[in-house]
Amino acid sequence: MAEVPDERTRWRNWAGNQRADVPVARPGSVDEVAALLAGAAAAGRRVRPIGSGHSFSGIGRPEDVQLVCDRLAGIRSVTDDGLVTVGAGTTLHRLNLELQRRGWSLTNLGDIDRQTVAGALATGTHGTGAAFGGLATQVRALQLVLPSGEVLDCDASRNAEVFTAARVGLGALGVVTAVTLQAEPAFALRAVEGPGTLTAALEGFDELMTSTDHVEFYWFPHTDATLLKCNTRVPLAEGLAPLPRWRAVWDDELLANAAFAGVVAAGRRMPALVPPLARVSARALGARTWTDHAHRVLVSRRRVRFLEMEYAVPRAEAPAVLAELRRVHEAADWRSAFPVEVRLAAADDIPLSTASGRETAYIAAHVPAGTDPGCWFGALEQIAGAVGGRPHWGKLHGLDADALAQRYPRFEEFTGLRRRLDPTGVLTNDHLDRVLGPVGRS
């Protein structure tokens, strides 16, 4: 058995709200992962796998030992029909570039690509598009190392029960060491962005959100203004028309990041400035149209650090949830510099996917990193909860296992499998014990 490391390393997540000072293991092979887990089990220690630390919740926070899979990275194979097998520690950013070189694209992506593949899957990362599921729906196989040290190869026919659940596994069933995703021939997106209003979005929500392949919008609290993004899939053969370099730098670096950082900083110093600054932010980004490789359109750079809460609600309930969120915000004396993001996803069949069994709308609220979300996040949680909303596993929320069991019809299916695969709680932490219930030691 491999020895559990003793040298401690300070760790913090991207937002800085989760921190730890624990030993860190960086196994370079599946056998090393298996030996580490078996050694930890024998020593009665807990191990938490971590990716790039982009989760806001405590899902990846280690308490005894942290397992980093950055040495298990890179594309291992790509078949003629687009099955791409990658190491679990491969970042989505690197994967997108490698797939582009080979003439392939992932079907859908979230708006951040710095996560590892395993980390993004574990937390249920999704993008937007009424006809498209989250990243986990593109998984065709995975390799999972159990806390006992046993290695399982999982797909629809081999260890199918484990495969079904482990596509969104919260790092609670085993350590994912490799993933096979179904890619598709590379395609481009024609992006059309411009201003809108929340009033119009709510009045014609379904028509708006299905008007093109990938639609999302950002509502700026203190205003009725939205920024609307409509992306249409087009063949690469039709040609690309990317943003000029100056426009990309101006919009995405200076306005969306540098200038917005100034808005956030000013609002923290003088909260009374937030409403007028929100109106300025809403008008800052003008209309634009361009066509580029899909991942270049779907992904945005996020240099201003924040905390986030995101709730998945039944698609049909989204307009009422947003209307109530606006009403409550207008009635309160809150200062919200960050916009609220709204996206869609198709239903899927994954037990702990936030879109499991239902067409879904995602509503996300943000506050600057290092600040107290307070009543703003509480309002979103209460309003979304009234319609059975499910919190994103990697983002902040206040629910526990009893509440979540009421939101997920297949919750016990997952937790029963967890008890079978990790009976002594090698892979748990306090956060998982809260959201899934204790296993092994409490």
Secondary structure, DSSP 4 states (H G I P E B T S, - for coil): -PPPP--EEEEE-TTSS-EEEEEEE--SSHHHHHHHHHHHHHHT--EEEESS---SSSTT--SSEEEE-TTS-SEEEE-TT-EEEEETT-BHHHHHHHHHHHTEE-S---S---SBHHHHHHTT-----TT---GGGGEEEEEEE-TTS-EEEEESSSSHHHHHHHTT-TT-S-EEEEEEEE-EE-EEEEEEEEEEEHHHHHHTHHHHHTSSSEEEEEE-TTSSEEEEEEEEEEEGGG--BPPPHHHHIIIIIIIIIIIHHHHHHHHHH-GGGHHHHHHHHHHHS--EEEEEEHHHHH-----S-EEEEEEEEEGGGHHHHHHHHHHHHHHTT----SPEEEEEE--B--TT-TTBTS-EEEEEEEEETTS--HHHHHHHHHHHHTTT-EE-TTS-----HHHHHHH-TTHHHHHHHHHHH-TT-TT--HHHHHHH---S--
